[in-house]
């Protein structure tokens, strides 16, 4: 099995996990930790889109933009 470290799905998965961590941190009142997770998630999701195939299909084609929008909304709230 060939490893593909630059596969867009790796970044999609990382971004998704970081958003989940940010949500959890936010619920626990750890705003700085949530802010950091959202920042890192946004970077991962942008990289996922850059590395994704032109014809991106669901669920990634739906999840990545939605997660990115959440990250950016949270960033605006904290500015």
N, C-alpha and C positions, 0 to 999 in steps of 0.2 A: 504494500500500500504506500503510495507516494504522499508525502506531507506537502501541504500547500499553506504555508504561513501567511501568504497574502490573499487568501481566499476571502471574499467579501463577507461570507457567512460567519467567519471568525469575529469580525468587527461588529457585525449585526448582533451576534450573541453576547459579545462583551457589552455593547451599548445597552442591550435589553436588561442584562444583569445589573448594570450600574444604575439604571433607572429604578429598578426594583429596590436596590439598596438605598437610593436617594429617597424613595417614598417611605421606606421603613425608618430611615433616620429622621425624616420630617415628622412622622407620627410620634416618634420618641422625643421630639423637641430638640433634636441635634441639628440646628439649622446650618451651621458651618459645614458639618459633615455632609449634609444633603446638598449644599451648594457645590462642594467639591465633586461629589458623585455625579451631579447633573452636568457639571463642566466636562468631566472626563467622558461621560456618556455621549455628550454632543460631539466631542472629537472623534470618538469611535464610530458613531453613526454617520458622520460626514465622510470618514474614511471608507466606510462600508459602501456608501453611494458612489464614491469615486472609483472603487474597485469592482462594483457590481456590473454584471452584463447589461448591455443596452436594453434588452427585453426582460427586465426584472419582473418576476411573477409573484403572486401571493404565496405565502403570507408576507414575505419581505417587502413587496411593493406597497403594502398597506401599513405594515408595522413601522418601518423605518421613518417615513414622513410623520406619522403620528407621534412617535417617540421623540423625534427631533423637535416637533412643535411644542411638546410638553417641556423639553429642556429649555427651549427659548422663552417660553412663558415664565418659567420659574426664574430664569436669569433676569428678565424684565422686572419681575416682582421684587427682586432683591437688589435692584440697582438704585 
